Amino acid sequence: MENRELSCRAAAHLAPGRDPPARITDKMLSNFRYVGLIHKLFPRASIIHTYRNPIDTCMSCFSINFASQPFTFDLGELGDAAVARLLGATHATLRPQASAAPAS
């Protein structure tokens, strides 16, 4: 299936029975995993990433019933997910610098 066909199907899925929306705002927690796919399907789309204090984010997630995000029901799991994401971002940021360091 071509990217164009996939992007049309994805847009139609967001507004069944209507014209595809001109703009889409989707703040689902797991969207960061799909940024590459979103960019490939909608290459002209603007993707806005905002930063929020991790503790505020965890408390907000805990106070909302995200049925499709079961880890948000437990503060311990939320904390683990936040730490894992932060460590992953740190590791990805430092990896190029670490590989450029001279061998001892």
Secondary structure by P-SEA (a helix, b strand, c coil): ccaaaaaaaaaaaaccccccccbbbbbcccccccaaaaaaacccbbbbbbbccaaaaaaaaaacccccccccccaaaaaaaaaaaaaaaaaaaaaaaaaacccc
